[in-house]
Amino acid sequence: MIRLNNETPGEVLQDVKVGDMVTDTFSKTGLVETIEVNDDGLYRIYEFHLVTGRTITVKK
């Protein structure tokens, strides 16, 4: 299981793929269904959409 939060290294965030088991260490745990990566100029924003319908968002 991969722990995703703002302290997770960028290399680990980039290596997460669909089907991986992830958690945010609080209440969101599940398999990754889709991944969106956006860059707003200041941060790279990773959105991991889980099969449970929840989303884990990490700004790096």
N, C-alpha and C positions, 0 to 999 in steps of 0.2 A: 504494500500500500504506500502511495506517495503522499506526503504531507505538503499541502499548498498553502502558503501564506506570503506576506511581503518579505520575509527573510529567506525564502527559498531561492537558491541561486538561479540565474537566468538560464544556465545550461540545462538544469533539471526541468525548468518550465518548458523549454524548447523540445525536450526529449519525451514529454508526455504525449501519448497517442490515444486514439479512440480505442476504447475497450479496457484501458488501464483503471485500476481501482485507486481512487483518490479520496482525501479527506481534508477538511479545513481545520481540523482538531476540535471543532465545537459540535455542530449539529449536522453538517453536510458531509455525507459519505456516500459514495456510489461509483458506478462505472461511468466513464466519460463517453458521452454520445456524440457531441460535436465540440470543436474548439474554434474560437475566434480570437485573432490577434489584431489589435489596432494600435496605431502610433499617433498620439495627439501632439507630438513635437516635444513634449516635456517627459512624458512617460510612455512606456510600452504597456498596453493594457491587455492582459490575457483573460479571456472568459471561457471557463470550462463548463459546458452544459452537461448535466448528469442525466442518466436515464430516469431518475426519480423526479425530474422536473425542476430541480434546484440548479442554481448557477453559483460557481465559485469564481470571484473576480479578484485578480492580483495585479497591482500596479507596480511596475519595476522601472 
